[in-house]
Amino acid sequence: MDTTTILCASDEFFKEFEPRREQHLLESSLKRGRQGALCLSEVITIMVEFHLSG
């Protein structure tokens, strides 16, 4: 898998996942105050690439 494919797949996943996660965080009052510099799909892409690198 190349990086672009992984990024697109994780981005598609997080388009569906993020609203549900935000709703859960609002209900459970676990929401943090600041945003990260990278979006979740970028973080996941880096993690997947790291694990695939051997």
C-alpha positions in Angstrom: 0.0 0.0 0.0 1.3 3.5 -0.7 0.9 6.5 1.6 -1.8 8.1 -0.5 -4.0 5.0 -0.4 -3.6 4.7 3.3 -4.4 8.4 3.9 -7.5 8.3 1.7 -8.8 5.1 3.4 -8.2 6.6 6.9 -9.7 9.9 5.9 -12.9 8.2 4.6 -13.1 6.2 7.9 -12.8 9.3 10.0 -15.4 11.2 8.1 -17.9 8.6 9.5 -16.2 8.1 12.8 -15.4 11.6 14.0 -19.1 12.9 14.4 -19.9 9.8 16.5 -16.8 10.3 18.5 -17.6 14.0 19.1 -21.1 13.1 20.2 -19.8 10.5 22.6 -17.2 12.9 24.1 -20.0 15.5 24.6 -22.2 13.0 26.4 -19.4 11.7 28.6 -17.7 15.2 29.1 -14.3 13.9 28.1 -13.7 16.5 25.4 -10.4 18.3 25.5 -10.0 22.0 25.1 -7.4 22.2 22.3 -7.1 20.8 18.8 -4.1 18.9 17.6 -1.9 20.0 14.8 -2.6 16.9 12.7 -6.1 15.5 12.0 -6.8 11.9 13.1 -6.5 10.5 9.6 -3.0 11.9 9.3 -1.9 10.5 12.7 -3.3 7.0 11.7 -1.5 7.2 8.3 1.8 7.9 10.1 1.2 5.0 12.5 0.3 2.5 9.7 3.3 3.6 7.7 5.5 3.1 10.7 4.2 -0.4 11.4 4.5 -1.4 7.7 8.1 -0.2 7.5 9.4 -3.2 9.3 
